[in-house]
Each structure stands twice: as C-alpha cells, then as structure tokens.
C-alpha cells in the first residue's frame, strides 16, 4: 500500500506520495487535471532545469541568494537536466494556464533535491523553499515562455537539422543516380511530356531544402529570451543585473546564442518564436507529404499500377493477402506530417489566446511544437534509412509507359501544329496504337523524322 506524507501550500494540506520529490502544488495539479496522460517532454524539463540553474547562479552572484543554498539548487538543477528526475514531472500537458503547475513542479522537485544535498529531508521547505529560493526573481510567465524557446533551440540542433539534412542529401544522391532514366511526366495525374527521373528527385530535394531554409529563417527568434521579465515584463523582485547574468548562464550552459529580446514586453505578451517555428515545420510537413505521396503513386502495383519505382520491402502488407507489400514507410511519414499540420493549427489557435500581458496557453503551445520537432525528425530518419536509400528505378517499365504516352504528340507541334497533333493523340487513345505507330502509318513523318522528333533524350 502506497504511503503518503502531508505537504502544505497556501490553500492548506495535501497528501503527497511519501517518496515524491514534488509537493502540494504539483499534487493539486495532478488531481485537478487528469486529462490526457501526456506530459511536457524531456527537452522541456531540461530547459526548465537550465533556467533554475541559471537563476541560482545569477542570484548567488548578485548576493541575493546565500551561496550554500544557491550551490545546492545548481547541483539539483544539473541532476534534473541529466534526466535523473524525469518521472517526478507528473503534471498533464493540459494544465493550469501559463504553466504555473509545471513551473511549480520544477520548483518543488529541485527544492526537495537541494534539501537532500544540504542533508535535509525532501519537502522540508524551511531549508530550501520552492518559491523563495528556487523561483527567486522568476515567474511562471517568463520561465515557461523561455523554456519553450530553449527546448526548441536545443532540439532543432540536436535532432531536426541532422535529420532533414540527411534526407535532403539522400534525395540529391537519388537525383544523381536516376539522372539517366527517362520517364513520362504527369500533370493532373494524366500523361505529360517526358522528363528525367532524376529531375523529379532533384525537385523533391530542393522543396525540402526550401522548408529547411524556412525553419532556419525563423530560428533566430527562439534565441530571444525574456528572463528577468518576471510577471509582466517589469522585472519586479529581480536584481538589476539578474537578467543579464541569467541569460549569460543559459548561453554558457547550452552553447547557443541566447540574448535579451528586442522588447521584453512584446516577448511576455506573445509566443511569436514558437508560432513561427511551428509554421515552418508545417511547411516541411507539406513538402514531405507531397514526396511520400509521389513515391506511393510511382511504386503502385506492382502489376496493376505505375510501378516505375520499387520501394524497399520492410514488412508484410496484409493480414489476408499473401505476398502483399505496402509502402508503409511513406504512409508512416504521411501520418506524422498530418499530425504536424494539426499541431500547427493548435499552436495558431492557442497563440490567439494571448491577452494583455501574457499568453495563458503556453503549455500546449510548447507541447505541440516540441512534438512536431520530435516526430518530424524521427520520421525523416526512418524515411531516409528505410525507404529513400533503397529506392530502385524500373527502367523497362518507364520506357514502356513513356512509349505509350499520349503526351508524346506534343513533340509533333512544330511539325504538324497543335490541332493535328491533338487528333493524333485522340486516335492513339481510341485505337490503342502509339503516337509513333500512327504518324508512321499515316505517313505524316518519315521514320528518320519520327526518330528525331520523338527521341526521349531530346525531349528532356
């Protein structure tokens, strides 16, 4: 049977699991918000701990916090940064507005661990207090916002940029490998003039690079952090040097170029960086959906579809049809990208929730943007390794379909004019004969002229 201890906050007493590092305010949030079972991710918890560590350094160095207490908070924060206490962060992603519960979860866990470091008992706020010491010179209103930015910045560097760069390079390699192969182009899902298979893949790579550039263009905004803004941006209860010192500590801890915002009140009022990053991630998702959909179409069959590409077979595709293999990796990527687009809608709607000096919807903004970064990164890694690198071109099938393409009649325009060429295309469709067969049969061009006009190499 689980044992409990009695914890206290300004509303009174609360039963808390005896071994928990968190206290009364976190427990109230657990009981008040039993919504989804989802939690803000490890990257966000790490960012919170970076803030608490940086705040303790700044408060110690400005003589606002006793050195012994500050050092205990710094050490406890570093342990949280390492992931040691992840299971102590128990507040639902759908929680109290602005993330007050999440902030107090961090304050209480770090305070308890700092108490132990000073040879006290966890939860003994007479030694280290979550509000007075861990949260000194801070507010939920600046720390949650800053944690979102720090977490996004670190995750972009850690997983997103490596993943998208790897996918782009893999597509560029396929563009090079597939350059010799000529296939029928398709517009509106109908036959179009020939093109190189490599040209299609070069288009995929550039589209994804454009999305990558959009994320890069939005990235500088996440480096603006308003630590020291406190409740509404005025810096109440913070030493005049606190903001500069705390931001320097964040920069040194992460190795990233964090700085003061151009206007701290604007920072407090809006979650502009997260919104911009979310929009850019949606753009990447849209490009990836296009690429994954094309691969599914071009590999369709294998006997009754287009079948110009063969995707790696990674698992059986049916519980009833023996031997069936589905394009599961592109399908997986499409689902991931659908979620990212949905996340962006949530972030946009929550962004509208900014009122007066703060956006109360920050927890769900942080959750959705960070989820998008994570699942897009993992999805691209899987897509690259288990699909793109193993794609094979079916040259024989491409030649067969291109020869049958009605769009080859386009090459006759300079010789016989658009209307006559259209008649040839229609007759080709109705008779089942190729464009080449018809123009030779009707004596419209000589064999040499047909070879010249309809040579795929000259049409691309």
TIZA-578184 format. One record per residue (C-alpha): residue number from 1; residue in three letters; x, y, z. Coordinates in nm, 4 decimals. Layout:
BEGIN
NUM;ALA;X;Y;Z
...
end
This chain:
BEGIN
1;UNK;0.0000;0.0000;0.0000
2;UNK;0.1397;0.3383;-0.1025
3;UNK;0.2416;0.5645;0.1836
4;UNK;0.1856;0.9390;0.1911
5;UNK;0.3211;1.2442;0.3655
6;UNK;0.1365;1.5689;0.4352
7;UNK;0.2510;1.8659;0.2291
8;UNK;0.1275;2.2220;0.2614
9;UNK;0.0736;2.5198;0.0374
10;UNK;-0.1238;2.8430;0.0674
11;UNK;-0.4536;2.6536;0.0299
12;UNK;-0.3813;2.4061;0.3066
13;UNK;-0.2723;2.0455;0.3444
14;UNK;-0.2396;1.7858;0.0668
15;UNK;-0.1492;1.4161;0.0750
16;UNK;0.1584;1.3555;-0.1415
17;UNK;0.3244;1.0184;-0.2140
18;UNK;0.5845;0.9712;0.0565
19;UNK;0.8760;0.9220;-0.1829
20;UNK;0.7800;1.2000;-0.4229
21;UNK;1.0147;1.4933;-0.4653
22;UNK;0.7293;1.7186;-0.5691
23;UNK;0.4979;1.8854;-0.3208
24;UNK;0.1491;2.0166;-0.2620
25;UNK;0.1061;2.2378;-0.5688
26;UNK;0.2160;1.9631;-0.8073
27;UNK;-0.0152;1.7136;-0.6357
28;UNK;-0.3082;1.9529;-0.6687
29;UNK;-0.2365;1.9807;-1.0405
30;UNK;-0.2295;1.6013;-1.0731
31;UNK;-0.5716;1.5835;-0.9095
32;UNK;-0.7176;1.8849;-1.0892
33;UNK;-0.6046;1.7962;-1.4413
34;UNK;-0.6439;1.4203;-1.5060
35;UNK;-0.6863;1.4958;-1.8757
36;UNK;-0.4633;1.3099;-2.1190
37;UNK;-0.1755;1.1318;-1.9520
38;UNK;0.0562;1.3314;-2.1795
39;UNK;0.3447;1.5232;-2.0271
40;UNK;0.5672;1.8011;-2.1494
41;UNK;0.8729;1.6239;-2.2943
42;UNK;1.2214;1.5632;-2.1609
43;UNK;1.3561;1.8532;-2.3691
44;UNK;1.1218;2.0917;-2.1894
45;UNK;1.2100;1.9559;-1.8433
46;UNK;1.5779;2.0007;-1.9264
47;UNK;1.5080;2.3587;-2.0340
48;UNK;1.3288;2.4289;-1.7052
49;UNK;1.6278;2.2994;-1.5134
50;UNK;1.8649;2.5137;-1.7210
51;UNK;1.6590;2.8173;-1.6209
52;UNK;1.6584;2.7251;-1.2497
53;UNK;2.0330;2.6654;-1.2583
54;UNK;2.0971;2.9949;-1.4373
55;UNK;1.8706;3.1842;-1.1974
56;UNK;2.0536;3.0418;-0.8957
57;UNK;2.3884;3.1457;-1.0445
58;UNK;2.2626;3.4993;-1.1133
59;UNK;2.1034;3.5335;-0.7690
60;UNK;2.4157;3.3998;-0.5979
61;UNK;2.6479;3.6288;-0.7884
62;UNK;2.4352;3.9354;-0.7083
63;UNK;2.4301;3.8363;-0.3383
64;UNK;2.0549;3.7796;-0.3368
65;UNK;2.0819;3.4094;-0.2519
66;UNK;2.3077;3.2514;0.0087
67;UNK;2.5932;3.0694;-0.1639
68;UNK;2.5310;2.7370;0.0105
69;UNK;2.1656;2.7345;-0.0931
70;UNK;2.2439;2.8524;-0.4448
71;UNK;2.5025;2.5798;-0.4964
72;UNK;2.2584;2.3143;-0.3765
73;UNK;1.9965;2.4423;-0.6223
74;UNK;2.2560;2.4482;-0.9002
75;UNK;2.3546;2.0869;-0.8333
76;UNK;1.9926;1.9715;-0.8073
77;UNK;1.9113;2.1502;-1.1314
78;UNK;2.2013;1.9791;-1.3059
79;UNK;2.0662;1.6426;-1.1942
80;UNK;1.7262;1.7316;-1.3375
81;UNK;1.8973;1.8416;-1.6590
82;UNK;2.0560;1.4986;-1.6852
83;UNK;1.7167;1.3274;-1.6749
84;UNK;1.7517;1.1760;-1.3273
85;UNK;1.4141;1.3041;-1.2081
86;UNK;1.2025;1.2869;-1.5225
87;UNK;0.9473;1.0609;-1.3526
88;UNK;0.8864;1.3351;-1.0947
89;UNK;0.7414;1.5678;-1.3597
90;UNK;0.3842;1.4475;-1.3446
91;UNK;0.1639;1.7406;-1.4498
92;UNK;-0.0568;1.6844;-1.7546
93;UNK;0.0206;1.8811;-2.0712
94;UNK;-0.3329;2.0223;-2.0434
95;UNK;-0.2915;2.2044;-1.7147
96;UNK;-0.3291;2.5357;-1.5382
97;UNK;-0.2967;2.8395;-1.7631
98;UNK;0.0508;2.9675;-1.8488
99;UNK;0.2107;2.6587;-1.6942
100;UNK;0.2073;2.7611;-1.3271
101;UNK;0.1715;2.3960;-1.2271
102;UNK;0.4627;2.2970;-1.4499
103;UNK;0.6799;2.5717;-1.3046
104;UNK;0.5933;2.4673;-0.9513
105;UNK;0.6596;2.1029;-1.0363
106;UNK;1.0152;2.2046;-1.1267
107;UNK;1.0490;2.4330;-0.8248
108;UNK;0.9312;2.1631;-0.5828
109;UNK;1.1421;1.8812;-0.7268
110;UNK;1.4571;2.0926;-0.7327
111;UNK;1.3876;2.2300;-0.3846
112;UNK;1.3434;1.8785;-0.2413
113;UNK;1.6598;1.7517;-0.4022
114;UNK;1.8508;2.0622;-0.2858
115;UNK;1.7271;1.9920;0.0678
116;UNK;1.8749;1.6422;0.0474
117;UNK;2.2038;1.7825;-0.0812
118;UNK;2.2090;2.0004;0.2332
119;UNK;2.1422;1.6891;0.4465
120;UNK;1.7754;1.7706;0.4969
121;UNK;1.4600;1.5824;0.4006
122;UNK;1.2781;1.6214;0.0741
123;UNK;0.9848;1.8567;0.1147
124;UNK;1.1404;2.0491;0.4052
125;UNK;1.0848;2.3981;0.2703
126;UNK;1.2477;2.5533;0.5769
127;UNK;1.5830;2.4603;0.4202
128;UNK;1.5166;2.5359;0.0547
129;UNK;1.1832;2.6873;-0.0448
130;UNK;1.0465;2.6275;-0.3968
131;UNK;0.9160;2.9841;-0.4319
132;UNK;1.1530;3.1906;-0.2211
133;UNK;1.4751;3.0239;-0.3364
134;UNK;1.4328;2.8078;-0.6491
135;UNK;1.1911;3.0548;-0.8118
136;UNK;1.3735;3.3663;-0.6919
137;UNK;1.3498;3.6594;-0.9389
138;UNK;1.1288;3.4499;-1.1660
139;UNK;0.7669;3.3999;-1.2602
140;UNK;0.5835;3.1274;-1.4454
141;UNK;0.5142;3.3975;-1.7012
142;UNK;0.8748;3.4365;-1.8097
143;UNK;1.0180;3.0924;-1.7287
144;UNK;0.7666;2.8775;-1.9199
145;UNK;0.7983;3.1004;-2.2254
146;UNK;1.1774;3.0886;-2.2023
147;UNK;1.1748;2.7107;-2.1510
148;UNK;0.9770;2.6704;-2.4746
149;UNK;1.2394;2.8700;-2.6646
150;UNK;1.5362;2.6908;-2.5064
151;UNK;1.3851;2.3478;-2.5719
152;UNK;1.3049;2.4324;-2.9346
153;UNK;1.6546;2.5715;-2.9943
154;UNK;1.8276;2.2672;-2.8482
155;UNK;1.6052;2.0154;-3.0261
156;UNK;1.6481;2.1852;-3.3624
157;UNK;2.0228;2.1478;-3.3245
158;UNK;2.0176;1.8011;-3.1684
159;UNK;1.7746;1.6123;-3.3919
160;UNK;1.5905;1.8225;-3.6507
161;UNK;1.8711;1.9728;-3.8574
162;UNK;2.0696;1.6459;-3.8753
163;UNK;1.7562;1.4580;-3.9837
164;UNK;1.6440;1.6970;-4.2568
165;UNK;1.9973;1.7417;-4.3901
166;UNK;2.0337;1.3638;-4.4161
167;UNK;1.7038;1.3338;-4.6035
168;UNK;1.7951;1.6125;-4.8458
169;UNK;2.1334;1.4522;-4.9200
170;UNK;1.9716;1.1124;-4.9758
171;UNK;1.7254;1.2635;-5.2237
172;UNK;2.0075;1.4501;-5.4003
173;UNK;2.2007;1.1240;-5.4292
174;UNK;1.8981;0.9561;-5.5869
175;UNK;1.8625;1.2509;-5.8242
176;UNK;2.2185;1.1873;-5.9385
177;UNK;2.1747;0.8093;-5.9607
178;UNK;1.8462;0.8381;-6.1508
179;UNK;1.9584;1.1042;-6.3983
180;UNK;1.9980;0.8560;-6.6896
181;UNK;1.6396;0.7275;-6.6616
182;UNK;1.3684;0.8973;-6.8690
183;UNK;1.0032;0.8591;-6.7784
184;UNK;0.6648;1.0007;-6.8635
185;UNK;0.5888;1.3195;-6.6752
186;UNK;0.2420;1.3556;-6.5267
187;UNK;0.0319;1.6620;-6.4559
188;UNK;-0.3185;1.6426;-6.3043
189;UNK;-0.2397;1.2670;-6.2743
190;UNK;-0.2529;1.2485;-6.6552
191;UNK;0.0207;1.1831;-6.9125
192;UNK;0.2590;1.4720;-6.9703
193;UNK;0.5804;1.5200;-7.1657
194;UNK;0.8884;1.3120;-7.0754
195;UNK;1.1329;1.4036;-6.8029
196;UNK;1.4263;1.2502;-6.6235
197;UNK;1.3521;1.0547;-6.3084
198;UNK;1.6493;1.2337;-6.1556
199;UNK;1.4851;1.5684;-6.2261
200;UNK;1.1828;1.4662;-6.0188
201;UNK;1.4057;1.3687;-5.7268
202;UNK;1.6053;1.6899;-5.7589
203;UNK;1.2740;1.8721;-5.7247
204;UNK;1.1972;1.6760;-5.4070
205;UNK;1.5346;1.7653;-5.2597
206;UNK;1.5003;2.1360;-5.3376
207;UNK;1.1457;2.1537;-5.1997
208;UNK;1.2674;2.0070;-4.8736
209;UNK;1.5647;2.2428;-4.8707
210;UNK;1.3228;2.5342;-4.9066
211;UNK;1.1391;2.4103;-4.5969
212;UNK;1.4698;2.3737;-4.4155
213;UNK;1.5512;2.7358;-4.5039
214;UNK;1.2162;2.8483;-4.3616
215;UNK;1.2985;2.6884;-4.0263
216;UNK;1.6436;2.8485;-4.0344
217;UNK;1.4895;3.1897;-4.1022
218;UNK;1.2596;3.1532;-3.8014
219;UNK;1.5295;3.0139;-3.5712
220;UNK;1.6847;3.3459;-3.4557
221;UNK;1.3594;3.4351;-3.2789
222;UNK;1.3944;3.1451;-3.0339
223;UNK;1.7233;3.2889;-2.9099
224;UNK;1.5443;3.5935;-2.7698
225;UNK;1.4563;3.5044;-2.4102
226;UNK;1.2973;3.7358;-2.1569
227;UNK;1.4432;3.6031;-1.8326
228;UNK;1.4064;3.8763;-1.5745
229;UNK;1.0747;3.9920;-1.7158
230;UNK;0.9133;3.8142;-1.4251
231;UNK;0.5336;3.8602;-1.4045
232;UNK;0.4597;4.1230;-1.6710
233;UNK;0.7988;4.2279;-1.8064
234;UNK;0.8958;4.4925;-1.5496
235;UNK;1.1427;4.2702;-1.3636
236;UNK;0.9798;4.3153;-1.0227
237;UNK;1.1710;4.1479;-0.7345
238;UNK;1.4746;4.0841;-0.9559
239;UNK;1.8187;4.2402;-0.9067
240;UNK;1.9062;4.4931;-1.1755
241;UNK;2.1832;4.2619;-1.3015
242;UNK;1.9785;3.9439;-1.2776
243;UNK;1.8536;3.9332;-1.6384
244;UNK;2.1953;3.9782;-1.7988
245;UNK;2.3644;3.7302;-1.5676
246;UNK;2.0915;3.4660;-1.6025
247;UNK;2.0876;3.4864;-1.9820
248;UNK;2.4676;3.4584;-1.9943
249;UNK;2.4429;3.1445;-1.7794
250;UNK;2.1844;2.9956;-2.0184
251;UNK;2.4098;3.0769;-2.3134
252;UNK;2.7123;2.9165;-2.1473
253;UNK;2.5148;2.6046;-2.0499
254;UNK;2.3665;2.5441;-2.3936
255;UNK;2.6407;2.6821;-2.6161
256;UNK;2.3710;2.8668;-2.8101
257;UNK;2.3477;3.2451;-2.8726
258;UNK;2.0631;3.3427;-2.6408
259;UNK;2.0082;3.7127;-2.5806
260;UNK;1.7637;3.9654;-2.4457
261;UNK;1.4546;4.0241;-2.6594
262;UNK;1.4320;4.3473;-2.8548
263;UNK;1.1345;4.4374;-2.6396
264;UNK;1.0702;4.2399;-2.3233
265;UNK;0.7029;4.3388;-2.3061
266;UNK;0.6416;4.2080;-2.6540
267;UNK;0.8154;3.8871;-2.5515
268;UNK;0.5949;3.8489;-2.2446
269;UNK;0.2747;3.9140;-2.4385
270;UNK;0.3338;3.6755;-2.7293
271;UNK;0.4765;3.3373;-2.8194
272;UNK;0.5919;3.4581;-3.1589
273;UNK;0.9021;3.2395;-3.1905
274;UNK;0.7117;2.9169;-3.1252
275;UNK;0.4402;3.0192;-3.3698
276;UNK;0.6937;3.0965;-3.6436
277;UNK;0.8789;2.7687;-3.5891
278;UNK;0.5511;2.5772;-3.5934
279;UNK;0.4526;2.7357;-3.9240
280;UNK;0.7917;2.6475;-4.0740
281;UNK;0.7631;2.2885;-3.9526
282;UNK;0.4216;2.2702;-4.1170
283;UNK;0.5812;2.3802;-4.4432
284;UNK;0.8343;2.0972;-4.4152
285;UNK;0.5491;1.8554;-4.3430
286;UNK;0.3594;1.9682;-4.6538
287;UNK;0.6651;1.9049;-4.8725
288;UNK;0.7199;1.5630;-4.7141
289;UNK;0.3574;1.4653;-4.7752
290;UNK;0.3993;1.5529;-5.1420
291;UNK;0.7158;1.3454;-5.1681
292;UNK;0.5706;1.0482;-4.9817
293;UNK;0.2532;1.0582;-5.1913
294;UNK;0.4544;1.0633;-5.5145
295;UNK;0.6564;0.7630;-5.4045
296;UNK;0.3386;0.5713;-5.3241
297;UNK;0.1948;0.6516;-5.6669
298;UNK;0.5117;0.5786;-5.8634
299;UNK;0.5604;0.2453;-5.6845
300;UNK;0.1932;0.1435;-5.7100
301;UNK;0.1237;-0.2047;-5.8407
302;UNK;0.3430;-0.3961;-5.8754
303;UNK;0.1407;-0.5416;-6.1676
304;UNK;-0.1589;-0.3103;-6.1959
305;UNK;-0.0181;0.0314;-6.1104
306;UNK;0.2531;0.2672;-6.2342
307;UNK;0.5377;0.0591;-6.0896
308;UNK;0.8174;0.2837;-6.2151
309;UNK;0.9819;0.2647;-5.8736
310;UNK;1.0389;-0.0210;-5.6333
311;UNK;1.0480;0.0727;-5.2650
312;UNK;1.2287;-0.1403;-5.0087
313;UNK;1.0083;-0.4157;-4.8671
314;UNK;1.0240;-0.3724;-4.4909
315;UNK;0.7276;-0.5783;-4.3690
316;UNK;0.4294;-0.7834;-4.4912
317;UNK;0.1433;-0.5623;-4.6039
318;UNK;-0.1703;-0.7655;-4.5444
319;UNK;-0.3224;-0.9982;-4.2889
320;UNK;-0.5260;-1.1704;-4.5613
321;UNK;-0.3464;-1.1261;-4.8971
322;UNK;-0.0286;-1.3367;-4.9085
323;UNK;0.2791;-1.1700;-5.0508
324;UNK;0.1353;-0.8203;-5.0456
325;UNK;0.3886;-0.5479;-4.9601
326;UNK;0.2707;-0.1942;-4.8868
327;UNK;0.4591;0.1399;-4.8953
328;UNK;0.4454;0.1532;-4.5166
329;UNK;0.7310;0.3999;-4.4628
330;UNK;0.5814;0.6736;-4.6859
331;UNK;0.2427;0.6035;-4.5240
332;UNK;0.4003;0.6416;-4.1818
333;UNK;0.5564;0.9722;-4.2863
334;UNK;0.2220;1.0998;-4.4171
335;UNK;0.0603;1.0282;-4.0779
336;UNK;0.3419;1.2057;-3.8959
337;UNK;0.3115;1.5090;-4.1215
338;UNK;-0.0658;1.5147;-4.0755
339;UNK;-0.0082;1.5397;-3.7010
340;UNK;0.2423;1.8219;-3.7501
341;UNK;-0.0104;2.0163;-3.9575
342;UNK;-0.2710;1.9576;-3.6867
343;UNK;-0.0233;2.0675;-3.4216
344;UNK;0.0300;2.3922;-3.6084
345;UNK;-0.3444;2.4564;-3.6086
346;UNK;-0.3452;2.4048;-3.2315
347;UNK;-0.0458;2.6371;-3.1877
348;UNK;-0.2123;2.9036;-3.4012
349;UNK;-0.5364;2.8803;-3.2054
350;UNK;-0.3502;2.8860;-2.8736
351;UNK;-0.1454;3.1809;-2.9992
352;UNK;-0.4662;3.3758;-3.0357
353;UNK;-0.5108;3.3175;-2.6612
354;UNK;-0.2609;3.5908;-2.5751
355;UNK;-0.4408;3.8504;-2.3646
356;UNK;-0.2940;4.1654;-2.2174
357;UNK;0.0467;4.0797;-2.0661
358;UNK;0.0620;3.7017;-2.1174
359;UNK;-0.0460;3.4020;-2.3211
360;UNK;-0.2075;3.1556;-2.0769
361;UNK;-0.1983;2.8767;-2.3363
362;UNK;0.1799;2.8345;-2.3304
363;UNK;0.1891;2.4706;-2.2092
364;UNK;0.0005;2.3358;-2.5082
365;UNK;0.1995;2.5573;-2.7455
366;UNK;0.5210;2.4128;-2.6078
367;UNK;0.3875;2.0573;-2.6153
368;UNK;0.2751;2.0749;-2.9769
369;UNK;0.5798;2.2489;-3.1218
370;UNK;0.8191;2.0130;-2.9441
371;UNK;0.6168;1.7114;-3.0517
372;UNK;0.6345;1.8342;-3.4105
373;UNK;1.0130;1.8689;-3.3902
374;UNK;1.0471;1.5202;-3.2427
375;UNK;0.8155;1.3245;-3.4695
376;UNK;0.9286;1.5039;-3.7866
377;UNK;1.2925;1.4337;-3.7007
378;UNK;1.2291;1.0678;-3.6210
379;UNK;1.0031;1.0324;-3.9236
380;UNK;1.2639;1.1741;-4.1610
381;UNK;1.5331;0.9494;-4.0132
382;UNK;1.3158;0.6429;-4.0729
383;UNK;1.2101;0.7621;-4.4185
384;UNK;1.5718;0.8163;-4.5234
385;UNK;1.7125;0.4922;-4.3857
386;UNK;1.4252;0.2543;-4.4620
387;UNK;1.2907;0.4000;-4.7836
388;UNK;1.4820;0.6643;-4.9800
389;UNK;1.8211;0.4970;-4.9792
390;UNK;1.6759;0.1699;-5.1042
391;UNK;1.4546;0.3015;-5.3869
392;UNK;1.5165;0.1347;-5.7223
393;UNK;1.4164;0.2535;-6.0682
394;UNK;1.2350;0.0174;-6.3082
395;UNK;1.3766;0.1330;-6.6410
396;UNK;1.1877;-0.1197;-6.8522
397;UNK;0.8540;-0.0089;-6.7077
398;UNK;0.9378;0.3591;-6.7552
399;UNK;1.0239;0.3004;-7.1209
400;UNK;0.7046;0.1042;-7.1752
401;UNK;0.4776;0.3708;-7.0282
402;UNK;0.6597;0.6577;-7.1932
403;UNK;0.6254;0.4959;-7.5364
404;UNK;0.2502;0.4689;-7.4780
405;UNK;0.2152;0.8248;-7.3519
406;UNK;-0.0267;1.0405;-7.5494
407;UNK;0.1736;1.3440;-7.4456
408;UNK;0.4444;1.2478;-7.6960
409;UNK;0.2181;1.4104;-7.9530
410;UNK;0.3357;1.7412;-7.8043
411;UNK;0.6680;1.6903;-7.9818
412;UNK;0.4835;1.6989;-8.3146
413;UNK;0.3509;2.0534;-8.2623
414;UNK;0.6338;2.2270;-8.4504
415;UNK;0.5942;1.9870;-8.7422
416;UNK;0.2166;1.9481;-8.7831
417;UNK;0.0593;2.2044;-8.5462
418;UNK;-0.1336;2.1734;-8.2219
419;UNK;-0.4735;2.0730;-8.3662
420;UNK;-0.3395;1.7972;-8.5906
421;UNK;-0.1238;1.6687;-8.3057
422;UNK;-0.4340;1.6613;-8.0822
423;UNK;-0.6133;1.4475;-8.3403
424;UNK;-0.3221;1.2034;-8.3387
425;UNK;-0.3323;1.1884;-7.9571
426;UNK;-0.7079;1.1163;-7.9562
427;UNK;-0.6752;0.8489;-8.2223
428;UNK;-0.3874;0.6943;-8.0295
429;UNK;-0.6079;0.6754;-7.7209
430;UNK;-0.9056;0.5264;-7.9089
431;UNK;-0.7065;0.2790;-8.1183
432;UNK;-0.4522;0.1705;-7.8629
433;UNK;-0.1728;0.2428;-8.1069
434;UNK;0.1242;0.4533;-8.0017
435;UNK;0.1804;0.8035;-8.1349
436;UNK;0.4869;0.6769;-8.3194
437;UNK;0.2921;0.3957;-8.4862
438;UNK;0.0181;0.6311;-8.6055
439;UNK;0.2410;0.9016;-8.7543
440;UNK;0.4389;0.6393;-8.9430
441;UNK;0.1262;0.4551;-9.0541
442;UNK;-0.0289;0.7766;-9.1858
443;UNK;0.2928;0.8908;-9.3492
444;UNK;0.2875;1.2150;-9.1551
445;UNK;0.6611;1.1871;-9.0917
446;UNK;0.9375;0.9578;-9.2080
447;UNK;1.0982;0.7043;-8.9756
448;UNK;1.4022;0.9278;-8.9529
449;UNK;1.1846;1.2262;-8.8634
450;UNK;0.9936;1.0204;-8.6050
451;UNK;1.3204;0.9080;-8.4513
452;UNK;1.4321;1.2698;-8.4376
453;UNK;1.1072;1.4231;-8.3110
454;UNK;1.0187;1.1510;-8.0609
455;UNK;1.3655;1.0786;-7.9239
456;UNK;1.3179;1.0927;-7.5437
457;UNK;1.6720;1.2197;-7.4890
458;UNK;1.5914;1.5269;-7.6991
459;UNK;1.2598;1.5833;-7.5270
460;UNK;1.4125;1.6293;-7.1807
end
